[in-house]
Amino acid sequence: MIHKGETVEKAIRNSGIPITQIAKKLGISRQQIYNLFEKDAVEWELLVKLGRIINYDFGIEHDVSNKADGLGTKISYEELAEQCEELKKEVVIWRDKYIKLLESHAILLSKDKTLG
């Protein structure tokens, strides 16, 4: 299995972008970047953000595949990032609907108590 930290380090160093600049864009410290180099597992969302900053597709080394279809169909890094963004939007929509439902429920309960 590929050590993700080593892949991250190699990609960052080959990008020519200073680690300080990358850390600033990610909103983390330089030390956290160096800590990533030591990790065997790096969160995919962080890899996506990092890849956008340094213009690198981490999916190539890590054989990213779409497990949802059960076929192991390979998809590109950009397609995966786009799917993640769409899913985040859906989560927000459903969360907002749930909150509205809870608020309506609370109103109904309070009306019921005043009637009873």
C-alpha positions in Angstrom: 0.0 0.0 0.0 1.2 3.5 -0.8 2.2 5.7 2.2 0.1 8.8 1.7 2.4 11.0 3.7 5.3 10.2 1.4 3.1 10.9 -1.6 2.0 14.2 -0.1 5.6 15.2 0.6 6.8 14.3 -2.9 3.9 16.2 -4.5 4.4 19.3 -2.4 8.2 19.4 -2.9 7.8 18.9 -6.7 5.2 21.6 -6.9 7.7 24.3 -6.1 5.2 26.1 -3.9 6.6 27.1 -0.5 5.2 25.0 2.4 4.4 28.2 4.2 2.2 29.4 1.4 0.5 26.0 1.2 -0.1 25.9 4.9 -1.6 29.4 4.8 -4.0 28.5 2.0 -5.1 25.3 3.9 -5.5 27.3 7.2 -3.0 25.1 9.1 0.5 25.5 10.4 3.7 24.6 8.6 4.3 22.0 11.4 1.0 20.3 10.5 2.2 20.0 6.9 5.4 18.3 8.1 3.3 16.1 10.3 1.3 15.0 7.2 4.5 13.7 5.7 4.8 11.2 8.5 1.2 10.0 8.3 0.3 6.7 6.6 -3.3 7.8 6.2 -4.4 11.3 5.2 -8.0 12.4 5.0 -9.3 12.5 1.4 -10.8 15.9 1.9 -7.4 17.4 2.8 -5.8 15.7 -0.2 -8.5 17.3 -2.4 -7.8 20.7 -1.0 -4.1 20.3 -1.2 -4.3 19.0 -4.7 -6.2 22.1 -5.8 -3.5 24.3 -4.3 -0.6 22.5 -5.9 -2.4 21.4 -9.0 -1.9 17.7 -8.3 -4.2 14.7 -8.7 -3.6 12.4 -5.7 -6.1 10.0 -7.1 -3.5 8.7 -9.5 -1.3 7.2 -6.8 -4.1 6.1 -4.6 -6.2 4.3 -7.3 -9.3 6.2 -6.5 -12.4 4.3 -7.6 -16.1 4.8 -7.2 -17.0 2.1 -4.7 -20.7 3.2 -4.7 -21.4 1.5 -8.0 -19.9 -1.8 -6.9 -17.9 -2.0 -10.1 -14.8 -0.2 -9.0 -15.1 2.2 -11.9 -12.2 4.6 -11.8 -13.1 8.3 -11.7 -10.8 11.3 -11.9 -9.8 13.4 -9.0 -11.8 16.3 -10.3 -14.9 14.2 -10.7 -14.5 12.9 -7.1 -14.0 16.4 -5.8 -17.1 17.6 -7.7 -19.1 14.7 -6.2 -18.0 15.6 -2.7 -19.1 19.2 -3.2 -22.5 18.1 -4.5 -23.0 15.7 -1.5 -22.1 18.6 0.9 -24.8 20.7 -0.8 -27.3 17.9 -0.4 -26.5 17.5 3.3 -27.1 21.2 3.9 -30.5 21.0 2.1 -31.6 18.0 4.1 -30.3 19.5 7.3 -32.3 22.7 6.7 -35.4 20.7 5.9 -35.0 18.7 9.1 -34.5 21.9 11.2 -37.7 23.4 9.7 -39.6 20.1 10.5 -38.3 20.2 14.1 -39.4 23.9 14.5 -42.8 23.1 13.1 -43.1 20.2 15.4 -42.2 22.3 18.4 -44.8 24.9 17.4 -47.5 22.2 17.1 -46.5 20.8 20.5 -46.7 24.2 22.1 -50.1 24.8 20.6 -51.3 21.5 21.8 -50.3 22.3 25.4 -52.2 25.6 25.3 -55.3 23.8 24.0 -55.1 21.0 26.5 
